[in-house]
Amino acid sequence: MDAEAIAAAKGLKVIARAGVGLDNVDIPAATAAGVMVVNAPTSNIVSAAELAISLLLASARFISPAHAALKAGKWARSKYTGAELFEKTLGIVGFGRIGQLVAHRMQAFGMNVIAYDPYLQPARAAQLGVELVELDELLKRSDFITIHLPKTKETANLIGVEALKKVKKEVRIINAARGGVLDEAALYDAITEGRVAGAGLDVYVTEPCTDSPLFQLDQVIATPHLGASTDEAQERAGIAVAVSVRKALAGELVPDAVNVKGGAIHDEIRPSLPLVEKMAQIATALAGEIPVSMDISVKGDISGHDSSILAISALKGALLATGCEDVTYVNAPGLAAERGMTSSVSTTPDSPEYRSMISLHAALASGHQIRVDGTLMGIKKTEKIIAIDGFDLDLPPTENLLFLRYTDKPGVVGAVGNTLGTSKINIAGMQVAREAAGGKALMALTVDSTVPDAVTDSIKKEIAADLVRSVSLVG
């Protein structure tokens, strides 16, 4: 359903997808036309969790190769000596809804569960009886590792050559989340060299995949992306969207709505939704952790309208910055609660410098705070970031941004430009704000592509920066 099809369907009220993916639906066009879009984002989470557990169990006991050997007429008991799960340590990489389901079930096996998730509050993990640790510690301590992360710029090949040098040689690694988070070539080398005991895989960097070298190894259990392939998940998806369509047509609250339907939000507030999402993404990315709480202060002319929806915009933006998938205005509060995050909106008619503006105050678990100010400029309501932590800016929140915090001194602008140019990264715009000559300064750049970690590390070292952070905005 593209914009043309939606425009042609004058009586269209709801677009429903009996599953998760909505790549073939133009959601902004649907929203502009007042058409609700619904899917079934939680229909397969139990099935996905159970498949990961199935692969873990099968990997621990060589179920697949032992089965194949017996069918081939071989009684190979001594060849397939496996490992118990009882009192072993399970490391969960990514502790969202599916990771939490896996943890709950594997605790019943008597496993000690630890997890790595930089965007989860420790208090939430403690409620579930799970110890939150850094990735390096998880790699070193785990007897089994299961991956439950989306593939993003930050997570691509997260479990790769260097990570696999840190694991126990008895470890078994499960990936039933997304292909590309686990480096398949590095995994093959680690298994054949005896540095990893085995693996269970359901997803691959390229799909369909039928000829991976990993498939030739007895230590690898492999399935063809079966995470959502259960009768129950398919039935659950169908029922969920049918219920959503009925509720939408009856004018009731739709829990699985992906967009926000037209008339519920005042026209003066609606353009601020994507701005606040981006402000929250910037704050979260600069913090390097998910906020504990966010307060959105709405100032000036727009403060006279109901702006409570902006609290959800902020939650959605922060979740998107963590790589969370399938975030909607309806499920964002629940997803945020799982991570121990809250948000609120306050209003004031006072706005001395702008007709209207919005300030986002993000409080972090460390006790620090980050403030991002934004506004909509002119008749076209052009989005602008006008300040970060008191440093005045005039920054369009484009897709790729680069922020640097450092001590003001000569040569920094040239050094940054030279390093980016050498790395073939084009600068679209650059701004520098400072407290005073020789004091703290903030540089904000819009660039034409994402800035790799190696480049940000190089810049940070060269100019002795406190912070260098590449930010890729979603939406």
N, C-alpha and C positions, 0 to 999 in steps of 0.2 A: 504494500500500500504506500505509494509515493505521493508527493504533494498534488500531482495532477489527478490521480485517482480519487484522493480525498476531496479535492475541490469539485470534482464531477458528481460526487455522491451527496447531493443536497440534503437528503434526509438521514444521513449517517449519524448515529448516536454513539456507537461503541465499536472498537476494534479489539478482538480477543485473540490471544495466542495460547493454545493449550500446551504450554511449555515455558521455557525461560527466555530464549533468544528472541530479540525484536529487531534484528539487523535489517529486516525487510519492511519495517514500518517507519515512516517519517514522523517521528513523535512531535517535533516542533510544529509541523504543519497540522497535525491532528489537534494539538493544543490550541493553535490559532483559530482553528475551525470549531472549537468547542466540542471536539470528539474525544471521549474518554478512551484510553488505551489500557488494557488489562492483560496480565499474564499470570502464570502460576509459579512464582519464584521459589517457593518452598516445597514444591511437589516432589522433588527428587532427593531432598537432603538425607532422608533416612536411607534410601537405596544407595546413595553415594557413600555414606558412612559404613553401611554394611558391606559394600564391595571392598572398601579399604581394609576392613577387618578380615574379610574372606581371603584377600591376597596376603595379609600378614600371617594368618594361620597356615595357608597353603605353602607359603615360603618357608615358614619355620619347620615344617614337616615334609618338605619335598613331595607334596601331594601329586602334582602334575607329572614329574618324571617317573615317580614310583608307579603311578597309574599306567603311564605309557609303557613302562618296562614290563609290567605284569600282563598287559594286553598283548605284548610281543612275545610272551612265553618265558619271561625271565623272572625268577624269584630272587630279587636283589635286596634282601633285608639289610645286609651289612653296609651296602653302599649308601643307603639313605637314612643315616642317623641324624635326627634333627635336634631342635632345641625347645625346651619348655618356655612358657610365658610367665609362669608363676614367679613372683619376686624379681622379675626382670624390669629394666627401666625402658619405658616407652617415651620417646621424644616426639612431640607433635609440633611441626613447623607450620604455624598459622593456626590461631585458636579462635576462629569464628564459629558459626553454627555447626558446621560439619565436624570440625575439630573437637568441639565440645561434646558432640554426640559420641564420637569415637572414644574420648577420654572416659565418659561415664560408663560405657560398655566394657572397656578394657580394665577399668578398676575392679569390675566384678571378677576378672580373671586373676586378681591379686597382683596386678602390675603397678609399679610406681610410675606415675605419669608426671612428666615435666613438659613445659611448652615454651616456645619462642614466638612472641608476637609483640613487636615494638609499639603497637597501637592499642594494647589492652591494658587496662588499669590492674595493677597487682591485686587489689582488693577483690576484683571480680574473679580472678583465677583462684584466689584463696577460698572463695565461697564454694568453688567446685572441687576443692581438695587437690588442686594442681599447683605445682611450683613453677613460677615464671622465671626463666633464665635467659641469658644471652645465647646467641646462636653457637658461638664457639664452645660454651660449656655444654650445651645440648649435644653437640657432635661428639664431644669427648666422653660423655656419661652414658649415652643411649645404647641399649642392646638392639632396639628396633627404632626406626625413624619413619614417620608417616607424614607426607607433605599435604597441606591443605591451604595453598595459597593460589591466588590468580597470577597469571603471568603479566608482569609489568616491566618497565625499564629497570626498576630496582630489583625485581625477583628473577629476571632472566638468568639462567644458569647459576642461581644462588647456591645450589648444591652442585659444585663443579670440582675442578681439579684440586684447588687449594682446600676446599671444605672436606673432600674425601681423604685428604692426608691426615685429618684430625680425628677420624672415627676409629672405633674399635674394629679389629679385624673380624670379630664375630658378628658385626652389625648386619641387619637386614633392612633394606630401604624400600618403602612403599610409596608409589606415586599414582594416586587415582584422582588428582585434582586437575592440573593443566600441564600439557606438554611444554617443555622448554624451561621449566623451573629446575628440573634435574638434567644435568648435562649427560646425555646418553653415551657419548664417546668416552667421557671420563669414567662413567660407571662401568662400562665394558672393561676398560683397562684395570680398574680397581678390583673387579671380580676375578679376571683372568690372572692378575698378579697376586691374588690371595689377600688383598687388603680389605675386601668386603665379602661377607659370606653369601649374600644373595639379595634378590630384589623381587618385588611384585609390581607390575606395571599395567596400567589401563589406559594411559594417555601418552602421546608421543609428540615430538616437536613438529613432525609432518604427518598428517593423516589423510587418507588411509595409509597405514604402514604395515607392510607384509614381509619385508626383507631385512629387518634390523639384525646386525650381528648378535645382539643380545638374545634373540630368539633361539640361537644355537646352543645356549648355555643351560645346563640342567639346573643351575642355581637361580634361574630367572623364570618366574611365573608371569605369563603375559595374557592379557585379554584385550579385545578390540573396542575400547571405549564403551564399556557397558554400565557406566555409573548410574544412568537413569533408566536402564533397560530392565524394568520389572513391571509386571502387570499392575501392581499397586501404584507405582509412580505414575504410570500412564493414566490409570483410572482417576487417581487423585488430581492430576492436571486437568482432565476433562471436567470433573465435577467442580473444581475450583473456578474455572472460567465460566461455566454455566451459571454458578451461583453469582459470580461477579456481574455477568451480563444482566441477570434478573434484577439484582440490586441497583445497577446503574439505570436501567429503564424505569425502575420504581422511584428513583431519586434518593435512594438510601446511600449511606456511607459504603464505599467499596474498598475493602482492606488491601486488595492487590492492584489498585490503580497505579499506573506508572506515571501519569501526568496529573496536573491539577485542572479540573474542568473550569471553563470560562467564567461564569458569573460569580463564583464564590469569593474572588479576590478583587479588591477595588482596582480600577484601572491605573490609579496613581501609585499603587504598591506593586503591581505586577512586574514592571520593568526592573524592580530592585531585586527580584528573586535570583536571577543569574548573577547579579553583581555580588550579593551576599554569599552565594555559593563560592564564587572565586575568591572573595576576601577570606573565607574560612579555609579554602585550600591553601592560600598563601600563608596564613597564620600557622596552619598545621605543618606545612612543609618547612617553614623557617624554624619552627620549634623542634622538628625531628621527632615529635611524639604527639599522640592524640591529646587534645585538651581535656581537662577534667570538667571544665564548664566554660561556656561562652555567653557573654551578655551582649546583646545587640541593642545599641542606643540609637533610636530613630529621632532625628532632629529637624526642625524647620517645618515647612508647609506640609510635608507628607505625614507628620506626626499626628495629624488630626484624623487619620484613617486607621482602620484596624490593620495592624502590621504584625499580628501574632504569628502569621505564616513564616515570617523571616527567621524565627527560631528554628523551624524545620529546615529552611534553606541553609542555615549555618551547619546544622547537623549533617545534612546531605553533603555539603562541601567538604567537611572534615573527613567524612567516611570515604569519599571519592579520593581524597589525598592519601589515604592509607592503602589504596588499591582495592577497596571493597567493591564487589560487583553487584549489579542489579539493585542499586539504591534508588528508592522512589520517595516521594513526599509522604507516602503512607507508611512505608516500612522503616524509614530513617529513624524515627524515635525508638522503635524496638531494637534496631541494630545498634543504636548509640547506647541504649540502656545495657545491652550485653557487654559493652566495652566500658561501662562506668562513666558515660559522658552525658552532661545535661546542657540545656541552653535556655535562655530567657530573653524577653524583649522589654525594653523600657522606652519611654517617649518623653520628649520635651519640645516645646515650640521654639526654643532658643537655638539659633544657628547663625552666629554673627557673620561668618565669612561666606556661607553658601545659602542659597534659597532652601535647599534640603541637603542633608548628608546623613551618612550612617557610620557609626563607629562600632567595631567589633573588638571586644576585650576577651582574650582567651587566657584562662588560668590553667597552669600546668601543674602536674603532680610534684614537680621539683620546687614549687613555690614561685617560680618566675611567671611573668605575664607578657603577652604580646598584644599590641594594639594595631589594628589596621583600619584606616579611615577611607571611605569611598563616597562617590557621588555620581549623579547622572547629569551630564552637561548639555545644555541647549535644547532646541526643539527635538533633535534626534535622540536625546537622552543617551549620549555617548558615555560609556562606562569609563570611570577614572579612579585609580587609587591615588588619593591625595596626601596620604601620610602613612608612615610605618614607624611605630615607636617614637613618635614626635619628630621624625625627619620628614620635612615637607617634600612632596613629589607631585608630578603631573603625569602619571604612568597609565597607559592603556593596558588592561590586563589581557594581553595576547597569549597565545598558546604556550610559547616558550619564553621564560623569564630567567634572569640570573641576578642574584643579590649578593653583595659583598659588604661586610661590616669590618672596618679597619681604622687605624689611626691615620689621620690626614697627613700627607707628606707629598713632596714633589715626585713625579714619575709614575704614580700609580695608574693613571688613566692610560698612559702610553704602554705600560707593561701589560695591562689587561688586554688592551686592543691588539698588541703584538702577539700575545699567546693565543687569543681567539683566532686571529688571522692565520697564524701558523697552523692552527688546527682545522682550518677551512670552515670556521663558524662565522657567519655573517652577522654583523651588528646592525639592527634596524634602528635602535635608539639607545641613548645613554643619558642618565641623569646622576648627578652627585649632590647630596645634601650633607651638610656638616654642622656640628654644634658651634665650632669656631675654628679658626686657623690652627692647625696642629692638634685639634681635638678629634673626637670620634666622628666618623663619616659613614654614610651609607651610599653605595652605588647601586643603581637599579638599571638593568639593561633588558631590552627586548631583542631577541635573537631569532634567527630563521630556522634553527634546529635545536634539539636538545643538546645540552653540554655534558659530555661524558665525565664520569667520576675522575678519570685520570687527568682531565683538563682542569677541573675544579681543584683537585689536590695540588696541581702544579701552580695554579694562581695563588692559592692560599699560602703555599710555601714562599713563593717569590715576593709577595707583598706583605707577608707576616700578618695575614688577616685573622680576625677573630672568627669570622664565619664566611664561607663561600657556599652558596646553595643554589642549585639548578632546580627550577620549578616548572613542571609541565601541567598546565591546567586542563581539566577534563570538562567538556560541555561548553 
